[in-house]
Structure formats: C-alpha cells, structure tokens
Amino acid sequence: MNSNVNSVDSLVTEIQGLSGSSQDVAHLNNILKQSEDVIRSQAATFASCLTLLDPSIHSLGYLYVLEACTAGPVPEAQANEIILHVVRFIDACSVEQIRLASDKFISVCKRLHELVMILNAPMRAVGPLLTAIRKIQPSPEHLTPLHPDFLQVCLLAKCYKSGYSILEDDICEVDQPRDFFLYCYYGGMICIGQKRFAKALELFHNVVTAPMSTLNAIAVEAYKKYILVSLIHLRQFSATFPKYTSSVAQRNLKNLTQPYVELANIYSTGNVSELKEFVQANQEKYENGNNLGLVKQVVSSMYKRNIQRLTQTYLTLSLQDIANTAQINTHKEAEMHVLEMIEDGEIFATINQKDGMVRFLEDPEQYKTCEMIEHIDSSIQRIMKLSKKLTTMDESLSCDPLYLSKVGRERQRFDFDDFDNVPQKFNL
C-alpha cells in the first residue's frame, strides 16, 4: 500500500481496501494522517470521494474527507448540502472507527452546529448532536466538547426535554473547564425551561463554585440566575459562599451582580411594593441580561412566600385575610396563588367555597407507599455509587506524584498527619 495518497482514485482504493479489520483500520488511520495535508489542500477535488464511500463501512476515510471539506468557509448556498452530508454521516458512522480520529469527528459536529446557527435552524442539529455525543462518549460520566453545543441548540429550539436527557447523567470526567462551565450554564437554563428549579440550582451552583484562577463571564451570568432561581424555588437566598469556592469568585461576584444581590435583600423583607418599585427602577438592567422573565417570577414567588409563612402560624384563615397579610390585591388572586401552591405540593390545604375559608393541613405523606420506598431506594443507590466514585477519585489523586509535589511546594512544612489518608498502595 502507498504511504500517502495523491489522487481521488488512490484515496478511494486505500479506504475501501483498509476498512475491514481493526488492524487494517489502524493502518489506514496512519496513511490518512500522512496524507492529511494533501487532502486538506485539495478538499474540493477529494470531495467527490464521498459519493464513492459508504459512511457506515468506510467511516474513518469518510470522516477525513468530510472534515477537510468543512474546514474552510462554506457559502450559505451550500450550507444545506453540507448539513445533510454531516447528519447522514453521524447517523451511519462506525463508533470504533470514528474514535480513532475523535478530534476530527468533534470538528465536523461543531461545524454542523455553526451552520445550523447561520441558517437559524437549531432544530436540525438536536437529534444529530445527541447521537454524536453518545457515539463519541467513552461513558455516560464523561463530558465531551459537544455537550455545550447540544444544549445550546436545544435551548434555541425549545427542545427542553431532549436537552434534559443528558443532564440526568452524573458527570465525573471533564477534559476542558470551559466545556464544563457552558454545560452547567446551558443545562441550568434547560432546567428552568422545564421548571426543574432544584436541578437548575445544582448546575448554577457548580459554575459559581468551580475552581477558577480568573473570573469569567459565564460564572457572572450563572450567579445572577442562581440568585433568581434560589428566590423562586427556595423563597430565600444565602449570600455566603461555600468554603470551597475560589477566592476570585468570592471577591468579585457580588460586586458584578449588585442589582440581583439587592433584589434578594429586599425580597427577604417580604415587602411586595418595595420589591416591585426596585424591579421597575432596574428593569432595563434585567432586560439587558435577559433575566426579566425570571425577575417577574421572583415577584410572583414573594406572594407564595408570604402565604407559606402563614401556614406556620394559622390553622384556618379567610382568603381576604390571606390577601391582606400577603399583600395581594384581591381575594380572588389570593385564591389563585393558594390553588397553585396546593397543586405544586408546596402547601397542604382545603378551600371552603361557601365562606371563603382556607384550612391548612399537615403533610399527608406517610413515607410507606411502594412508590416512596422505590424513590428512597433509588436515591440511596445513587448516593452509594457516587460515594464509591469519589473514594476511587480521592485514592487516585492521593497517589498522583504531580499533585503531591504541588502540595509540597505550596506548604512550608509537612506533618506526618498530612499523609494519614494516603492509600497503602502508595507507601514504598
């Protein structure tokens, strides 16, 4: 076989002849690497190869040519054709072959993302990018560079359910910090779209508390949404950062998000009119940050916060008294808020339509139904799995010479106690 290719015919011959066994495909990969400059410089000529190759059988060779054809500028008139080629390839390609050139596969998929954004057709990339993630992902715990792109097109296409499907995986392996920041940020927005505020809080929290040497714009935007979602979901916000938050985040985030921190401070007073005045005065800032919708939900949640506090004091209360105490305009609005809270399981109450009285009840959950037992069991299993994973990661890190040498340089001296938890396998 030739060590490199310089014509369409010779390239097709090499690809078709070496796409069988794993040894042949590995040899083909070496040949294509040596011929990469030729293929890229003559991409227009080699593009005709695509019609002679089967993407499901000749995946590796097809990928090299497709990547070369999409590397340069693509005229908008040709974008549709390129998108069709890429989508068909992603669907048909062999997982074993594309993983030999994963960087090229990721490049082609990112090009698909760029082209659908140019055409303002994000929906066209939702299915293909999800397929691509599953094919290139070593395990469900691994974060790929395609995760953020997939979540972004899901957001723009309002395919929140599709986006949420990959957020259910516990990510433990991250290659690039930026991918992790974007994954959590876009993921949090997906969860907001699905009203899964608890998961959104978790993802925004991960962005805010992630290790960082310099503050980035993603963390600032995530902190704004973290404040708003905390108020909507928890009815409160704690301005105290966890101790593992980076010092640069602790020093700067509050200063860069003042309108949001002040909003949380006013919210804590329970004064609805003051909150509305503050929102009105800062409306332009919230609009510019694309957060006005969430801010309006914060205002609405204050009514529910005030109602929820009444359940701690009263057993029965009229709708008019609830409206007066919670600063709601009419008893009809108060009834609407109470009904929403009952439906969402936030409070347990009954409304007597004859006299307009609300009776607050205890939580009826006895924690002994089959569904609840299954839920508790699945939660325990997940926690045990995560605990085992953390133990393995901790042992691996404790045995890493690079980590230990870095710790040694940063400390003036060591105590023997510092090494008490180092696994026995590291002891010499």
Summary of the structure (lengths in Angstrom):
residues: 428
radius of gyration: 28.0
end to end distance: 49.9
largest distance: 91.4
contacts: 1264
relative contact order: 0.04
helix: 69%
strand: 4%
